[in-house]
Amino acid sequence: MGGDADHDIDDIVVLIQHPFGDLKVPLRTWIDLGPGPRPLLRPTKAWSHATGRELPLTVVPLRYRNTYAARRAIREGRLANPWPDRWRLPTQEEDDRLRAMRGGAGEPDDV
């Protein structure tokens, strides 16, 4: 359950859509820091830094995608929590409530 092995993590840049604006950050930075106090922030796009070519989000290892499905897998113990001291994992109820508010849309089911 990792990222796409054909891509170098240090070459990948991800887009994080934050309430105060979109941020492009190196994937390595996202892996190191995570979503911080906003537990639902997640990468929404990925690019190769070297080529500028857009990449599928599968280049981001699953446990770092912070999608509904990835968070569920972390809660169920199928994935390790990538940021145990930096991030509050939303409860299943919080995730379900958010998903219902979005009409079940907004995040891929990637598990």
C-alpha positions as CSV (number, residue, x, y, z in Angstrom):
1,M,0.0,0.0,0.0
2,G,2.6,2.5,-1.0
3,G,3.1,5.1,-3.7
4,D,3.9,4.5,-7.3
5,A,7.4,2.9,-7.3
6,D,8.2,4.5,-10.7
7,H,8.6,8.0,-9.2
8,D,11.2,9.5,-6.9
9,I,9.5,11.0,-3.8
10,D,12.0,13.8,-3.8
11,D,10.9,14.8,-7.4
12,I,7.2,15.1,-6.5
13,V,5.4,18.3,-5.7
14,V,1.8,18.2,-4.3
15,L,-1.0,20.7,-4.2
16,I,-2.6,21.2,-0.8
17,Q,-5.9,23.1,-0.9
18,H,-5.9,25.1,2.3
19,P,-8.8,27.5,3.3
20,F,-6.4,30.4,3.0
21,G,-5.1,29.4,-0.4
22,D,-3.6,26.6,-2.4
23,L,0.0,25.5,-1.5
24,K,2.4,23.7,-3.7
25,V,4.9,21.8,-1.5
26,P,7.5,19.1,-2.0
27,L,6.0,15.7,-1.2
28,R,8.9,15.1,1.2
29,T,7.7,18.2,3.2
30,W,4.1,16.9,3.3
31,I,5.4,13.5,4.5
32,D,7.5,15.2,7.2
33,L,4.9,17.6,8.4
34,G,1.4,16.4,7.4
35,P,-1.8,18.4,7.8
36,G,-0.9,19.9,11.2
37,P,-3.9,21.4,13.1
38,R,-6.3,21.0,10.1
39,P,-6.8,17.2,10.1
40,L,-8.6,17.0,6.8
41,L,-6.0,18.8,4.6
42,R,-4.7,16.4,1.9
43,P,-2.8,16.4,-1.4
44,T,-5.2,17.0,-4.3
45,K,-2.8,17.0,-7.3
46,A,0.8,15.9,-7.9
47,W,3.5,16.9,-10.4
48,S,7.1,16.0,-11.3
49,H,9.3,18.8,-10.2
50,A,11.8,17.9,-13.0
51,T,9.4,17.8,-15.9
52,G,6.3,19.7,-14.6
53,R,4.2,16.8,-15.8
54,E,1.1,16.1,-13.7
55,L,1.2,12.7,-12.0
56,P,-1.5,10.5,-10.6
57,L,-2.1,10.8,-6.8
58,T,-1.1,7.2,-6.5
59,V,2.5,8.5,-6.5
60,V,1.7,9.7,-2.9
61,P,2.0,6.7,-0.6
62,L,-1.5,5.7,0.6
63,R,-0.9,6.5,4.3
64,Y,0.1,10.1,3.4
65,R,-2.9,10.8,1.2
66,N,-5.2,11.7,4.1
67,T,-8.3,10.6,2.2
68,Y,-11.4,9.2,3.8
69,A,-10.3,5.7,2.8
70,A,-6.7,6.2,4.1
71,R,-7.9,7.5,7.4
72,R,-10.3,4.5,7.8
73,A,-7.4,2.2,7.0
74,I,-5.3,3.9,9.7
75,R,-8.2,3.7,12.3
76,E,-8.5,0.0,11.5
77,G,-4.8,-0.6,11.9
78,R,-4.2,-1.6,8.2
79,L,-1.9,1.4,7.9
80,A,0.4,3.1,10.4
81,N,-0.5,6.6,11.5
82,P,2.1,8.7,9.6
83,W,1.9,11.7,12.0
84,P,1.1,10.3,15.5
85,D,2.5,13.3,17.4
86,R,1.5,16.0,14.8
87,W,-2.0,15.1,13.8
88,R,-5.4,14.3,15.3
89,L,-6.9,11.5,13.4
90,P,-10.6,12.3,12.8
91,T,-13.0,9.8,14.3
92,Q,-15.1,7.7,12.0
93,E,-18.1,9.8,13.0
94,E,-16.4,13.0,12.1
95,D,-15.4,11.5,8.7
96,D,-18.9,10.2,8.1
97,R,-20.4,13.6,8.9
98,L,-18.0,15.4,6.6
99,R,-18.7,12.9,3.8
100,A,-22.4,13.3,4.2
101,M,-22.1,17.1,4.1
102,R,-20.2,16.7,0.8
103,G,-22.8,14.4,-0.5
104,G,-20.3,11.5,-0.5
105,A,-18.1,13.4,-2.9
106,G,-14.8,15.2,-2.6
107,E,-12.3,12.4,-1.9
108,P,-11.4,9.3,-3.9
109,D,-12.0,5.9,-2.5
110,D,-8.4,4.7,-2.9
111,V,-8.2,1.7,-0.6
